[in-house]
Amino acid sequence: MKQFVFLLCLLLAHAAQAQTSDAAFRQWQDNKFSMFVHFGLYSELGGVWKGRPVTEGYSEQIMAFAPVPKSEYEALATHFNPAHFNADSIAALAKRAGMRSVILTGKHHDGFCLFRTKTTGYNLHDASPCKRDLVKETAEACKRAGLNFGLYFSLIDWHYPYASPMSSHNADFITPEHHEYTKAQLKELLANYGPVSELWFDMGSNTPEQSKELYELVHRLQPSCMVSGRLGNDRYDFCVMEDNRYPDATLQTPWQTCASMFDETWGYRSWQERKDADGKAKEKIRALINVASHGGNYLLNIGPNGQGNVVPFEREVLENIGKWLGRYGYAIYGSKPSPFNEDFNWGTATRNGKQLYLFLSGSYPKDGKITLHMPGYTLEKGDGKMAAYLQYGDEIVLTVPASAYKDSLIHVLTLDFDKEIMPLPAKETRSAVLSAHNATPLCSYSGIDYYTNYKSTVGYVWNFNQILLKQLDLIYTLQEAGRSVDLTIDDTTYNLTLDEGKPQKMTPLPGTEWGELYLYGPEKGSFNDSPKEKKEWKKVAERNGTIACKPFESYWLMQEVESPRAQRIMVEIGAGNGVEVCVNGKSVMKHLNPYRCTFRKEQVILPLKKGSNRITIRLYNRFEDRLQYLFRPAETPVIYRKEVTLPEMLNGKSHTVTIRPHNPVSPHADAELSNLRIRLRRIAM
Ligand code: GLC
């Protein structure tokens, strides 16, 4: 067999081009815990309109949900006087809570500005009797208290006359006039109030150009200001989970969970039932631990009332969290995510240098034992007070008394090791074929707007144990052909183009039977929602069709395939704004299509088991009013194999392979490499 030796070129490992300084990133990530303050005209209403508690929607959006006529809402400004809003006492509370920054709603969706601005009279200084600028007061109070100060800024505006009208989803397009208005306000905010540690853009649906322009504007005026992912189109310094959501993975990008005290509202709600501040504090401490153990930053909200008073319940919760952080904050601030690749029932971990911190935040292990698999590390010192420690080779076994869990406090144990703790390698795969299905995905967050956002897979990593490795075969479809990828083997990166591969037919096994095709929908939801099993499927005659739909309405296809044996089959799938494919309930491929793409056809390899298989496809629609779909067996199922000979034989046992697209359009965009397989070839000596 003729063997191609392809040109392998060594690349210097390079981090994604960051606009913001490394120090700003580090500071932001090390801060870990911040205060969000939702305050505005809506605080005055406290979730009540004309005597009726408004139970729909968030209370800061009462104008939309009550609804309150624009003129009546805006008239509130003429007597809004939050005499008790005391920025110094809010900053002092943040400090007591162990928070490191305060993010204030400079302008929320209602368009009312808490800062003095030349762009509109609809601001606290000019429209209200109090003549105050709360952005200024809060920025200065934070400075005095040694806290970072950041701003929430709504990209939609219900006051500005030339903006898109109010909608039910808040992810409206931004008119050119509105974009200019935003720029003018941002220039003021970034010039007049000293350093702004983060700009927390929210909602709206920018075009890629609008997002880029605002991102660059912020960095031109304040290079160290961290920009939130809700600016849209992957322009961000940190991404934000959907409201009150927690990730289930460590992401390859700075990220944040924003949370309110009660999921139902961010702005003050006078009729909110508030009980058990201790229980609430514990819930939020657990959330903070969860976020820190996945490497994130936690932004917890308070919603002062119309006079500017902090709600006593919220104060108590924060003070309780602060007490816990006073004792165990060393395991949170500046920490790195858990080195383990799995989640445990007993709790979770963070690390810092040679120290490993174990949070007993889960449930007490039945036998009282916590076992940690840490090959290559020697335990030098355990936290003798609460547990007994033993090391057997790679395993560290802790015996923890039940009392450690019964306490009202969530305890943390510290373990000292002989060297700096690094992320532990994922489980080794024994298979000689590396694929998306046996890889550890490298995850980030990618998207267009709040709804069209999801945990993306930007690359794959495998650990394997193979000696005398000299050659790899890269196997791919027409879909990947021509693409350039970075393949890192241990510490060496090779840039490869997936071309000149040898074609090979990939015919389905005889006896593979396709059933009818079914459709379900429409259904609303964001792209991040996890796939649910659908009912009420309706047969569709066409494998290629068009459905009338509305923006935000997605459809699902369902197909049963009978397979005589386990096999992989190639199919053709066509969808619009985004697509997700599940085989037997497991997601095997998911990505957004390039910005507002109305139809894209692609080849996808699906792993089938013996017997009947159920394939479901989500056709995600965010922007269109027609949805074109396609699902059929690939017409010409061909795979390509490219042989790659390494310059030197790989010796030794444990190796790591990472694959990522070369120069991706965005460091957060999905790698779209789920079809790719890498066969490890051992050379006979
Ligand atoms: C949402 C809401 C907004 C709230 C924000 C906080 O996007 O539209 O009212 O301020 O989340 O995360």
Residues whose N, C-alpha, C, O or C-beta is under 5 A from the ligand:
A	BS01	GLC	Y58 E60 D243 C258 W266
